[in-house]
Amino acid sequence: MPNIKIFSGSSHPDLSQKIADRLGLELGKVVTKKFSNQETCVEIGESVRGEDVYIVQSGCGEINDNLMELLIMINACKIASASRVTAVIPCFPYARQDKKDKSRAPISAKLVANMLSVSGADHIITMDLHASQIQVKMTKAEPIPVSSFDSFLFICPYNLYAEPAVLKWIKENIPEWKNCTIVSPDAGGAKRVTSIADRLNVDFALIHKERKKANEVDRMVLVGDVKDRVAILVDDMADTCGTVCHAADKLISAGATKVYAILTHGIFSGPAISRINNACFEAVVVTNTIPQEEKMKHCPKIQVIDISMILAEAIRRTHNGESVSYLFSHVPL
């Protein structure tokens, strides 16, 4: 693959290396460090003139520092005459702040999209955005005044899906999958759950939840039947895991024989690990959009689906001008 460079940010170097290995490439040379006042410094260690550049940086760990590092890396490559710069962001930061749900609330996901565009990103490759409207906000970002006219920002986003890899995992690891019910832990995930249930030809259910405040669920109501069936909870992300653990208890009390949780982005902050250890899950399955090695040491229930081949194939297809839609329903071999 000529005229292509892949650089890794500091948030998830293991995933970056797997992507590069899959493509048969070496990661580009880059040094990231901080000055004594905590400002981020980036040094690109090789020429990117005329190259198609991909920068892999996930929204995890020290999210604000990693986001700033990504913006600086994009800008450094852009002003060094890279022909195109694509930000590969497996877990998009601030994705949950995607709408104005109360007075004076910011739409932070849109702000991040604007920042990426201003820094010089031409494309974004991400996975399972929390809300589809974020894609719209990336392509209709706020205008920035330039002399006497408005120059509209524009990012072409590719939102990949973990669904094909999830389907493959279910068929290979749950012997009773034909007698299962796919469950959404909230009404917002109904479309995702019905898609998986249709492709497996099984039933689906959802749990209606009422929140007192963020990260705290007040009441849950199960809509659907899970009696004497394996229940598979599917969601795009889990943070403190209060919702999925409450949902698991609800499913067991409703007669489910086993409960699995499959989550694209396993954030697992605060009391998440202890909650999972004390919950009735057979397994909590996440993708490696976020590093999970340390969390797996403290929680044997966590299992990981590798999605590096999906991201690598998306990079290859983008670089060669091929269709990316194949990846919406297939896992690359």
KAHU-V37670 format. One record per residue. PSI is psi as a letter, one per 20 degrees, with the letter a starting at -180 (NA if undefined). OMEGA is omega in radians with two decimals (NA if undefined). D_LAST is the distance of its C-alpha to the last C-alpha in Angstrom with 1 decimal. Layout:
PSI;OMEGA;D_LAST  PSI;OMEGA;D_LAST
This chain:
n;-3.11;18.7  r;3.04;22.4  l;3.09;24.5  p;3.09;22.1  p;3.07;22.9  p;3.11;21.3  q;3.13;23.8  p;2.93;23.7  a;-3.05;26.4  i;-3.04;27.8  h;-3.04;26.5  m;-3.08;23.0  h;-3.13;22.6  g;3.11;20.1  g;3.11;17.5  g;-3.13;18.6  h;3.11;18.1  h;3.10;14.5  g;3.14;13.8  g;3.12;15.9  g;3.14;14.3  h;-3.12;10.8  i;-3.12;12.8  k;-3.10;15.0  r;2.99;18.0  q;3.05;21.0  q;3.12;22.1  q;-3.12;25.3  p;3.10;28.6  q;3.09;30.1  p;3.08;32.9  p;3.14;33.6  r;3.12;36.8  q;3.02;39.6  r;-3.09;43.2  h;3.11;45.9  j;3.08;46.3  j;2.98;42.5  q;-3.13;41.7  p;3.09;38.2  p;-3.14;38.1  p;3.06;35.1  o;3.07;35.2  p;-2.95;32.5  j;3.12;32.8  r;-3.09;31.7  p;3.05;32.3  j;-3.10;30.1  p;3.11;32.4  j;-3.09;30.7  q;3.00;27.2  o;-2.95;24.4  p;3.06;24.3  p;-3.12;21.9  o;-3.08;23.5  o;3.14;21.6  o;-3.11;24.0  q;-3.14;23.7  m;-3.10;26.7  r;-3.14;27.5  c;3.05;30.1  n;-2.92;33.1  g;-3.09;31.9  g;3.10;34.8  g;-3.12;34.8  h;3.08;31.0  g;3.12;31.5  h;3.10;34.4  g;3.12;32.5  g;-3.14;29.7  g;-3.13;32.5  g;3.12;34.2  g;3.10;31.2  g;-3.10;30.4  h;3.12;34.1  g;3.13;34.3  h;-3.10;31.6  g;-3.11;33.1  i;3.03;36.6  j;3.00;35.3  k;2.98;34.4  q;-3.10;30.6  h;3.12;29.8  q;3.13;27.5  p;3.13;26.6  p;3.07;23.8  o;3.08;24.0  o;-3.03;20.7  n;-3.07;22.1  g;3.07;19.7  o;-3.02;22.8  p;-3.11;25.5  q;3.12;28.9  k;-3.06;31.8  h;-3.12;29.6  i;3.11;31.9  m;-2.97;34.9  j;-3.11;34.0  r;3.11;37.3  n;-3.02;41.0  i;3.03;41.7  r;-3.08;45.2  p;3.07;48.0  k;3.08;47.3  p;3.10;43.7  q;2.99;41.4  n;-2.96;38.2  h;3.11;36.5  h;3.11;33.0  h;3.10;34.6  g;3.11;36.4  g;3.10;33.3  g;3.10;31.8  g;-3.13;35.1  g;3.12;35.1  g;-3.14;31.6  g;-3.14;32.9  h;-3.13;36.2  i;3.08;34.6  j;-3.14;32.8  p;3.08;29.3  h;-3.13;28.1  q;3.00;24.9  p;2.98;23.5  p;-3.12;19.9  a;-3.10;20.1  p;3.07;18.6  m;3.03;20.6  q;-3.08;24.0  h;3.13;26.7  p;-3.06;28.4  h;-3.11;27.5  i;3.09;30.8  h;3.10;29.7  g;3.13;27.7  g;-3.12;31.0  h;3.07;32.9  h;-3.09;30.7  i;3.11;31.5  l;-3.12;35.2  r;-3.09;36.2  q;3.10;39.9  q;3.08;41.8  p;-3.12;43.0  p;3.07;46.5  o;-3.04;46.7  d;-3.02;50.4  j;3.14;51.6  r;-3.12;48.4  p;3.06;45.3  o;-3.07;41.9  p;3.09;39.2  q;3.13;36.1  p;3.03;32.8  p;3.08;29.3  o;-3.06;26.3  q;2.99;24.0  o;3.12;20.4  o;3.14;20.0  r;-3.08;16.4  p;3.08;16.0  i;-3.03;14.8  g;3.13;15.3  g;3.12;11.9  h;3.10;11.1  g;3.11;14.7  g;3.13;14.5  g;-3.14;11.8  g;-3.13;14.0  g;-3.10;17.1  h;-3.07;16.1  h;-2.98;15.2  i;3.11;18.1  o;-3.08;21.0  h;-3.08;22.5  k;-3.01;24.9  h;3.13;22.6  i;3.08;24.2  l;-3.12;27.5  r;3.01;26.5  p;3.09;27.7  p;-3.00;25.7  p;2.99;28.2  p;-3.14;28.6  i;3.03;31.0  r;-3.08;32.6  h;-3.11;33.3  h;-3.13;31.3  j;-3.07;28.0  g;-3.11;28.9  g;3.14;26.7  g;-3.08;23.6  g;-3.14;24.6  h;3.10;25.5  g;3.13;22.2  g;3.14;20.4  g;3.12;23.2  g;-3.10;23.2  h;3.06;19.5  i;-3.08;20.3  l;3.10;23.7  r;-3.13;25.7  r;3.06;28.6  r;3.09;28.7  r;3.05;31.4  q;3.13;32.4  p;3.07;34.8  p;-3.11;37.4  q;3.06;38.4  p;-3.10;41.4  q;2.93;41.6  g;3.12;44.8  r;-3.11;43.2  p;3.12;39.9  j;3.11;38.0  o;-3.10;40.5  p;-3.11;40.2  g;-3.03;43.5  q;3.13;42.7  p;3.10;39.9  p;3.13;40.1  p;3.08;37.5  o;-3.08;37.0  r;-3.05;35.5  p;3.09;35.5  j;-3.06;33.7  p;3.13;36.3  k;3.12;35.0  q;2.98;31.3  p;3.12;28.4  p;3.12;28.3  o;3.09;25.2  p;-3.13;26.2  p;3.10;23.8  r;-3.10;24.7  h;3.14;23.5  q;3.02;25.5  p;-3.09;28.0  e;3.12;30.7  i;3.04;33.6  j;3.07;32.1  g;-3.10;35.5  g;-3.06;34.1  h;3.12;31.3  g;3.04;33.6  g;-3.14;36.4  g;3.12;34.1  g;3.09;33.0  g;3.13;36.8  g;-3.11;37.4  g;3.09;34.8  g;3.12;36.2  h;3.11;39.7  j;3.03;38.6  j;3.12;37.6  q;-3.13;33.9  h;3.11;33.1  q;3.10;30.3  p;3.01;28.9  q;3.00;25.5  p;3.09;24.8  o;-3.01;21.5  p;3.13;21.9  g;-3.07;19.9  o;3.11;22.4  n;-3.11;24.3  g;3.02;27.4  m;3.10;29.6  r;3.08;32.9  c;-3.06;36.4  j;-3.00;36.8  g;-3.05;33.2  g;3.13;32.4  h;3.10;35.7  g;3.12;35.2  g;-3.14;31.9  h;-3.10;33.4  i;-3.10;36.3  r;-3.02;34.4  k;-3.13;33.5  q;2.91;29.6  g;3.10;27.6  q;3.00;24.9  o;-2.99;24.3  p;3.14;20.6  r;3.01;19.8  r;-3.14;17.0  k;2.96;17.6  h;3.09;18.9  p;3.14;22.1  p;-3.08;22.7  j;-3.01;23.4  g;-3.11;24.3  h;-3.12;28.1  h;3.12;28.0  h;3.11;26.1  h;-3.09;29.0  i;-3.10;31.4  n;-3.10;29.6  i;-3.13;27.8  i;-3.08;26.7  p;3.03;24.2  q;-3.00;20.5  p;2.98;17.7  p;3.14;14.2  p;3.13;12.4  j;-3.12;11.6  h;-3.13;11.6  h;3.10;8.1  g;3.13;9.5  h;3.13;12.7  g;3.14;11.5  h;3.08;9.9  g;3.09;13.1  g;-3.12;15.2  g;-3.11;13.8  h;3.11;14.5  g;-3.13;17.8  h;-3.10;18.9  j;3.12;18.4  k;3.13;19.9  r;3.13;17.1  p;3.11;16.8  i;-3.03;15.2  h;3.07;15.8  h;-3.07;12.5  i;3.12;11.2  i;-3.07;14.2  j;-3.10;12.8  q;2.99;9.0  p;3.13;6.4  q;3.13;3.8  NA;NA;0.0
